[in-house]
Amino acid sequence: MGAALKFGAIAAASVVAGSGALLYYVQSPVDLVAPTAEATTQPSVEAASAAPASALVADAPPKTAPEIYSKLGPAVGRIEFEGELYSGEVERGTGSGFLISAEGYMLTCKHVVPVPTNYKNVILSVRLGSRGSAQVPAEIAWTAPDMDLVVLKVASTGLPIPLNAEASAPGNDVVVLGFPVDLDLNISKGIVSGIVDPKRYVMDAVINPGNSGGPVIDSHGDAVGVAWGGALKWKVGEETVPIEGVKFFIPMSAVLAALPADIRAKTSLGNAWSDKIQTPVLDRINRAATVEFMKDDHPVVFASHRRWYEKRIDAEPGYKIASFSTSEQSRNNAPNFEVVVAPDGSYATVRAELESGPAVDRWRGWLMATVQLEQVKN
């Protein structure tokens, strides 16, 4: 009997969006269309809340990434499945999700969860807060294939992540929590970069296979979306080129508009930082950052040319970098790649030497990688 491992959204698939063909992490992509004049019109969310969630925390100071990680991390689940195909082969996969109600309802992407009819037997479970936590059974409570959404009923209760029904405007800060590849709970930071349509927003926060279904959280600690997938390449004319920092999420306004009334009524909208709840301070956190370098200039006519590129990544306030690891997504004509941590651990410098071809040939060099920084409290 063979076994195959899948990370929630590991298979790439082509999707047409405007003039470029995008390659996503998702297995079963939802077609995207070019933005229109209606792209900024959000679906109506009736009876979701008497007042916008942001109105409850408008005067609250922004929360740091470590605060969000420690406060909301226990509500984020590592979704695991094991399915026996009719051929006898066993498939295993993982993804991310998050509690949206104290009754154990967990929101995630549909492509994270196996299709039961494809398997002879399927076991679906969740580990809350850490990949080392105990497995708890889960079952599908609701699904919306057209939006790539699923709500699971988890045999566990816990503090849910509040939801924000208001649209998150381009330029707003966000963080993403989830379980990329075979790693433990990770957090990454970025901004909302733009809007594709009312059901797909763009951000530059790092997400990798396994992050699909995790929460996209604003600076007040409310979930404003669901991590969906990332673009690796874009086709321009006849040429396919690597692109940088294009990740997608499903906005919470669209999610709440799609949820059935009985589940939506159980969700929480408001401030996650109630005075009744104490936020623990973690001694150790992980942060993921994407580095993307490209050398597409050709300063020498008949010979190749090399140049060093670098990016500085600062430690979170109150923490210092203790160790790091790297994972390369795409590398071409990049002879050297290194990470140097400052002696005091306050930042790390990621450096890559890239090579491009002569002006008469014009081949390029690039590097796309994820750097995991383990940080300890000062």
Secondary structure, DSSP 4 states (H G I P E B T S, - for coil): --EEEEESS-S-EEEEETTEEEEES-SSPPP-----TTTTPPPP-TTS-SS-HHHHSTTSPPPPHHHHHHHHGGGEEEEEEEEEETTS-EEEEEEEEEE-STT-EEEEEGGGS--GGGEEEEEEEEEESSTTSPPEEEEEEEEEGGGTEEEEEES---PPPPB--S---TT-EEEEEE--TT--SEEEEEEEEEEEETTEEEE-S---TT-TTPEEE-TTS-EEEEEEEE--EEEETTEEEE--S-EEEEEHHHHHHHS-HHHHTTS--S-S--TTS--PPPSEEEEEEEEEEEE-----SSS-EEEEEEEEEEPPTTEEEEEEEEEEEEEES--EEEEEE-TTSSEEEEEEEEEE--TTT---EEEEEEEEEEEEE-
